[in-house]
């Protein structure tokens, strides 16, 4: 195998697929990247930890077809230090060595046979649905943060995904908060509803992959406990989570007694100031809604306390409520609106945070009971 490739595109491809390698692999091959030629002008690079896999393609000049595997850590270490110039890589299958040359730099790196690399299933070849990539990314961005980070193999460590004709719905909860996003899909021709519980880690990696031009369409396929995503530039395969997702619709209050509106950025700024003095163990902020004003208070015993105020639209009775401030900030930061709408039912009832004009997104946050 012999090819030439530009340092910047090679480095970007390595960074994309490296995230799928096994950090502490029992099998050394799972710490390697598979590099293979595609025709005379492309490379395909792949990595997997057996639960999760990423493939990407990039332009290259293929002088001799073939495939090999190189340690992801070593390859990334080498390429990231090279100048933005042409890299020449030649593999000797007899000595299992890759010769990497760029400018005045030369490296000889041991390889493993490509035949040892696990086969990455292409489950989207037969049946797949296509959705608008921007709509899918927005739904992920608005929900994935609410999944439980400590429940990687539990359904709460995933995001519920449901696709029907004309509509995409995603929801995530860790038991203390719930985020739900509904996106309308124009021109969707999905025949049968599709649903699954996708690991939050998978969707977080998807967000990183779509950061640079991936086209406008995302192909999604589900088969045999796995889900695949494909764009023009990458293919991602992941296992799904098994189990029954909570009936989250039942948790969302259908009515509210009190309502408040606030400038979203002003509320974020006020919250960030007040919570400088929040207890690092509990992250509690106390809020008092009263007469078009919201007072935010935080304290840490033996350290100090803080208070901040922000003007809001609120004409109801005085209400005292406390939250884990991080949950509130997470909700506010993804709302795509100048003003935020807060629907309340009392100091011990969940509060809904929405865009003022309601755009299909809501985040429910459970209050914290304090003395």
Buried (B, 14 or more C-beta within 10 A) or exposed (E): BBBBBBBEBBBBBBBBBBBBBBEEEEBEBBBBBBBBBBEEEBBBBBBBBEBBBBBBBBEBBBBEEBBBBBBBBBBBEBBEEBEEEBBBBBBBEEEBBBBBBBEEEEBEBEBBEBEEBBEBEEBBEEEBBBBBBEBBBBBBBBBBBBBBEEBBEBBBBBBBBBBBEEBBBBBBBBEBBBBBBBBEBEEBEBEEEBEBBBBBBBBBBBEEBBEEEBEEBBBBBBBEEBBBBBBEBBBBBBBBBEEEBBEBEEBBBEEBEBBBBBBBEBBBEBBEBBBEBBBEEBBBBBBBBBEEEBBBBBBBEEEEEBBBEBEBEBEEEEBBBBBBBBBBBBBBEBBEBEBBBBBBBBBEBBBBBBBBEEBBBBBBBBBBEEE
